[in-house]
Amino acid sequence: MTVLWRESRRFPAPAKLNLMLRIVGRREDGYHLLQTVFQFIDYCDWLTFTPREDGAVRLLEPLPGVPEEADLTIRAAKSLKAFAGIQAGVTIHIEKNLPMGGGLGGGSSDAATTLLALNHLWGVGLAGAELKTLGLALGADVPVFIEGVAAWAEGVGEHLTPLELDEVWYVVIVPPCHVATGRIFNDPDLTRNNLPITIRDFFEGQKDNHCLPVVAMAYPEVAAALSALSRVGEARLTGTGACVFAAFDTEGLALEAAQRLGTAWRTLVVRGMNRSPLLAYLT
């Protein structure tokens, strides 16, 4: 077997925010039909890939509470190996910064970075459409991380239209809880037949998150974070949470708002990005 690269390589797996999330239906297979807007932020997990001679796909350190075989990076690497029919192996080390169950897309982003990085390092040469098909089998958010640009998404999240959004600054509160996405999408109180909107409607101010009432009721920590952030800005929920965010025109305004929140919350001050920082590493 030929190893195509010899030294460890490190790649970012950026977080995202859902600037809007509408639930407009449900398929027979149980998946929800969505409309959402994704934008990346400059806050990342970091994944290091080290070639192996034995063909195995392993984690250097499994994440707490996640069996190695269930980790999305392992599943992504094995999926790419099987699809490409190659014998290469890899050890993956995850520097985990994105909170699990936070709505920032950490697991999906890790999976996308794994597919893109190993497609590059192994010399597989799959096109973006093929990688997005592999990614969609791992999670509905994976294709947008593979596409790598801010986007309007429909379907279960796989139909993407690139958007040019203002790259503003955000204050993000990370509440001390993990939201189970499955719990939210299976909640009987979740409204699933909301009317769809257009991209123009979004730009004109329709930025609801239809999961917010259910999440706030089920997770008091999220409700408290929304209340706290509302005192300094327009507080919104990303995805199914737990993280909440508010937008500011400048870094200075965002830092000032974060200071006003005090030390009771874990806060991040981050910049919105229309292009994933991962793309610069794939050349």
Buried (B, 14 or more C-beta within 10 A) or exposed (E): EEEBBEEEBEBBBBBBBBBBBBBBEBEEEEBBBBBBBBBBBBBBBBBBBBBBEEEEBBBEEBBEEBEBEEBBBBBBBEBBBEBBEBEBBBBBBBEBBBBBBBBBBBBBBBBBBBBBBBBBBBEBEBEBEBBBBBBBEBBBBBBBBBBBBBBBBBBBBBEBEEBEBEBBBBBBBBBEBBBEBEEBBEBEEBEEEBEEBEEEBBEEEEBBBBBBBBBBEBBEBBBBBBEBBEEBBEBBBBBBBBBBBBBBEEEEBBBBBBEEBEEEBBBBBBBBBBBBBBEEBBE
